[in-house]
Amino acid sequence: MKQMAAKEVEILLDGGKTLNIIDVREVDEVAAGKIPGAVNIPLGLVEFRMHELDKAKEYIMVCRSGGRSGRVTQFLENYGFNVIDMAGGMLAWEGKVE
């Protein structure tokens, strides 16, 4: 499973890179703040919404601490998606939130 540090994600975003970030936290958790541009697909809905994802794109998975995003990264990898787990989740995020 590929991982990326929260700081690396922040540096890429600050440099103007467009990233496909999926936040798998619950709606109430995301309401407290998410990475700008991240799409919220709660963990329990990923299996039912993965048809919305493009296997040709790379996705960075995010949750609160890294546990859920790690599980969903492995799950999506098994279906042939190009996914990266953001290590440490939002607890490690020091960048802007919306």
N, C-alpha and C positions, 0 to 999 in steps of 0.2 A: 504494500500500500504506500503510495506516494504521500508525503506530507510537506507542508510549507509553514514556516513560522509566521505568526501574525504580523511581525515587523516587515517581513518580505512582502506580504500582501499590501501592507500600508505603503511601502516604498513604490511598488508597482503602480498603485492607484494615484499616489501623489505625482508620479512621473507621467500621468496621463494615459496609462495603459487601460484598455477596456477589459474587464474581467467578468466572467460569468460566475457570480457568487450566489450560492443557494444556502439560505439560513433555515435549518431544520428545527429550530425552536418553535414552541407553541406561540400562538398569536399574542397572548398576553405578555410573554417574554419579549417578543419583538417590539411591542408597543413601547417598551422602556428604552428602545434605541437599537438600531441595526446599522451595519456598514452601508454607507450610501450606495444605492444601486442594487443592493442584494435583493433577491427574490425570496419570499417566504413560502416554503413548502414544508409544513410540519411533518416530522418524522413519520407519523402514522399514515400520512397521505402520499408519501413518496412512491410507493408501489403502484398506486392508482393514478399518479400523475406523471410517471416517468415517460409516458408517450409524448409529453410536451418537450422533452429534452432531445437534443440533437447529438448523435454519437460522433459527429465530426467536430464538435466543440469540446473545449476543456472546461470543467466545472470545478470550483473550489467550494467545498462543503464546510459549513460553520454551524456550531451550536454554542452552548454556554461554556462548557469546559473541555470539550473534545471527545467525550464518550459517544454521544449520539452521532456526531459527524463521522467518527471513525467507523461505526457500524454501517452507516448508510454508504460510506465510501466503498467498503468491501462489498456491500450488497450490489451497488451499481456497477462496480468492476466486474462482478460475475455476469452481468448482462451486456458487457462490452463497452461500457461508457468510460471516457477518459476523465477521471476524477482525482482530485487532490484533497486531502484532509488538512484543514487549517489547525495546526497543533495548538492546544491550549484554549481554543475557542474564544468567545467574547471576553472571558476573564483575562486573556492575554492581549486583547486589542487595546491599543493606546491612541488610535487614530480618531477621525471624525465619526460621528454617528448622526443618523437622521431619525 
